Amino acid sequence: MEPFRVFWVDKTEEAFTAGVRTVAPDALPDGEVTIRVVYSGVNYKDGLAASPSGRVLRAYPMVPGVDLAGVVTASDDPKFREGDEVIVTGYELGVAHFGGFSEYARVPAAWVQPLPPGLTLREAMILGTSGFTAALSIQRLEANGLSPSNGPVLVTGATGGVGSSAVSMLASLGYEVEASTGKADEHAYLKALGASSVIGRDQLSPAEIKPLHKERWAAAVDPVGGPALPFVLGGIRYGGSVALSGLTGGANFAATVYPFILRGVNLLGIDSVYCPNPLRGVLWKRLASDLKPNRLEEMVYAETTLDGLPAYLERILQGGIRGRVLVKLG
């Protein structure tokens, strides 16, 4: 293997640096499977990883990128062979183990999923960690009784990666979707993805938030969290659920017990990082079939190379990205 390019982040007592550099093959960490990366994607966590104040990286230096899709070039595990197309998301990737912003990656075999029939490598990274998180949210909501006949489903932060994926997936499954966004100029985009209606983010944060209000939504996919969550909980119909997967709106919220004890509402925590591998395989197969969005390409905001990556890492932290940014590596 020849030297290859990576997006390298380092931090010392004197300085923080982030940029493209060429490294030798022996820079790769331990793992049973070596992959020529074809695509990665830009996630909010990646933006934090490239920021000196992001506080998500567990070690320096690091190559960020919490997801990747590519082709196996070498494997010490019999489950994978040279030439296999594979996906890696979650676990320690891009946080404590060199990640997807690299022309080559080496990872533990237990982290690797075969690319299922029905998806290309590009499509897998249009979905990426964001799409996987949306799929896991929908799976948990369904397991708690959600079906299209129950009523509308709210999706908060709907123009983000998780939100865009959830809107499109739910609409493809026949759900009535109400999308929430703070971007007034993106309503047409959300309706193109399948949203039945679009509301402003401010409508989820009224001046006075009552513990309970009109039963409005059968469920919600919430990658935002923060101060709007109590209002969302207070508007869920009896026995409904909120799948909470993010904190772009903030880590704290102040709510009462009333939605839980008077309406039987469920607050479901969604963690895609350490999702068990058997369920991970089931979900990727669904992402290649019934959960595959009908308008997948419409979710692509931009495609970049490693050289253009810094601008998008900064922009995602500012809320300036709609849908997904792909990183083309091979």
Stockholm file with secondary structure:
# STOCKHOLM 1.0

chainA/1-330         MEPFRVFWVDKTEEAFTAGVRTVAPDALPDGEVTIRVVYSGVNYKDGLAASPSGRVLRAYPMVPGVDLAGVVTASDDPKFREGDEVIVTGYELGVAHFGGFSEYARVPAAWVQPLPPGLTLREAMILGTSGFTAALSIQRLEANGLSPSNGPVLVTGATGGVGSSAVSMLASLGYEVEASTGKADEHAYLKALGASSVIGRDQLSPAEIKPLHKERWAAAVDPVGGPALPFVLGGIRYGGSVALSGLTGGANFAATVYPFILRGVNLLGIDSVYCPNPLRGVLWKRLASDLKPNRLEEMVYAETTLDGLPAYLERILQGGIRGRVLVKLG
#=GR chainA/1-330 SS CCCEEEEEEEECSSCEEEEEEEECGGGSCCCSEEEEEEEEECCHHHHHHTSTTCCCCSSSSBCCCSEEEEEEEEESSTTCCTTCEEEEESTTBTTTBCCSSBSEEEECGGGEEECCTTCCHHHHHHHHHHHHHHHHHHHHHHHTTCCGGGCCEEESSTTSHHHHHHHHHHHHTTCCEEEEESCGGGHHHHHHHTCSEEEEGGGGSCSSCCSSCCCCEEEEEESCBGGGHHHHHHTEEEEEEEEECCCTTBSCCCCCSHHHHHSCCEEEECCCSSCCHHHHHHHHHHHTTTTSCTTGGGGEEEEECTTTHHHHHHHHHTTCCCSEEEEECC
#=GC SS_cons         CCCEEEEEEEECSSCEEEEEEEECGGGSCCCSEEEEEEEEECCHHHHHHTSTTCCCCSSSSBCCCSEEEEEEEEESSTTCCTTCEEEEESTTBTTTBCCSSBSEEEECGGGEEECCTTCCHHHHHHHHHHHHHHHHHHHHHHHTTCCGGGCCEEESSTTSHHHHHHHHHHHHTTCCEEEEESCGGGHHHHHHHTCSEEEEGGGGSCSSCCSSCCCCEEEEEESCBGGGHHHHHHTEEEEEEEEECCCTTBSCCCCCSHHHHHSCCEEEECCCSSCCHHHHHHHHHHHTTTTSCTTGGGGEEEEECTTTHHHHHHHHHTTCCCSEEEEECC
//
